[in-house]
């Protein structure tokens, strides 16, 4: 699956840079966690994860080959993502909620939150760019099943993401055991 050690090093380096720069998904999960509670944030993150799998599947079947050369198609994905963010913001503003954090978080349907997380990440331009432009460079059709290679690289990215989270948490809370 891995072409060479240098390609693995390049992938890991790029993945770490991508993970170190918070994108829309991090801000989305953080705002959901703060506004609606920890369980809502967790379910949002799970939805984001499923949205990521949609990107991997799309890249594996060659959607990246169709979207990336077309500036209009890629722009459409970006604008749909922006429109969805605006929609979520307007929905939030329309609700009469207090900004008092001492109040109990409002009840929401977690299935709806999960679905919103999926849609959010499908329309996330940072994720789309990574899976449509960067990840295909590490896939080599002569090395076997292309879809399996995409899933291998995606799993590798998730492993690095987990490691970054653990290191980040330990650095903030050194007295806490893993």
N, C-alpha and C positions, 0 to 999 in steps of 0.2 A: 504493500500500500504506500509506503513512504519511498519517494524517489531516491532521496539521499539525506544524509544528516544535515546538510546545509539547508535543504528545503524544510526540514523539521524545525531547525533553528530560526529560519525566516518566519515560519508560521507562528511559532511560539512568541517570538518578538513582536510580531504584528498583533497577535491576539492580546498580549499583555498591554500594549499601547491602547488598543481598542477598549479593553476592560478598565483601564485606568481613567479614561475620559468618560465621565457620566453622560449618557445620552438621554433621549426622551423616555425610554423605558424605565430607567432608574428614577427619573423625576416623577413619572407616572405612579410607580409603585410607592415611592416615598410619600407623595401627596395623598394617595389612597390610604396608606397606613396611618398618617397623621390625622386625616379628616374622618376616617371611618373605622379605624381600629386595626389592630394587628392581624386578625383573621382575614379581614378584607384585603389588606396588603399582601398577605400570603396567597390568597386565591387569585389576586391580580397577577402576582409573579408566576403562578402556575399557568394562567392564561397566556402570559408573555412567552412562557416556555413552549406551549403548544403552537403559538404563532410562529416561533422560531422553527419548529418542525415543519410547518407549512412552507417556510422559505427553503428549507433543506430539500423537501420533496420537489418543490418547483425548480430548484436549481438542478436537482438530479434528473428530472425529465427534460431538461433543456430550455426551460422558460427563460433562464438567464441569457441564453444565446439569442432569444427573440427580443427581450426587453432592453438589454444594454446598448445595442447598436442604434436603437431608436430613442433619440432624445425626447421625442414627444411622449412615447409610452412610459419612459422612466419619469418624466415630469408629471405625467398623469398620476402615477403612484405617489409621488411626493405631494402633489396638491390634494389628493384624496386623504392622505395622512394629515395634512395641515387642516383640511376641512373637518376631519373627525375630531381633532384636538379642539378646534373652535366650537364644534357642536357640544363636546363635553364641558367646555368652559361656560358656554351659554346655559346649559342645563344646570350647572352648579350655581350660577348667578341667579337663575329664576327661582330656585328653591329658597324659601325663607328659613335660613339656618343662622343660628347664633355663632359668632366667632369665639365664644367662651369655651375654652378647652376643658373646663372642669365638668362640663355636662357629659352625659352618657352619649356615646357615638350612636347616630341614627341606625336603625335596622335597615338592611338592604338585602335583596335576594342574591346570595352568593353565586348562583348559576348565571345571573345577569352580569355580575362583576367578572366572572370567569370568561364569559363570551366577549365582554368589552376588552379584556386583556388580550384575547386572541386577535380581535379586529385591530386593536391598537398596534400590536407588533407586526401584523401583516402589512399595515400601512406605515410602519416606522422606516423612514428613509435610511437611517444609519444601518439598520439590520439588512435592509434590501441591498444596499451598496456592498456590504460585507459579503453576503451570500451570492450576489449576482456578479460582482466584479472581482473580488479578491479570492474567494474560496475556489472557483473553477481553475485557478492557476495551479492548484495542487493536485488536481485530478488528472490522471493519465489513462485514457481509454485502453492503451496497450497493456496496462497492469491488471485488467480484470473488470469486474462489475463496477460500473461508474456510480450507480446509486449507493452501493456499499461503501465506496470511497468517500462520497459526500457525507454519509452518516458517520463514518470513522472520524473525519475531520471535525464534524459538528460535535461529536462526543468528546473529542480532544479539547475543543474550545470550552465545552461545559466543565471539563475536569480542571482546566486552568482557571476558569471563572470561580469554581468552588475553592480552589487553593487561594486565589486572591482574596476572597471573602473571609476565609479562615485567618489568613495572615493579617488582614485589616482589622478583624475583630480582636485578635490576640494583641495587636499593637495598641488598640484603644483600651482594652481591658486586660492588662498583663496578669492580674491575679486570678482571672477566671480560667478554669481548666477547659480543655477542648473536649 
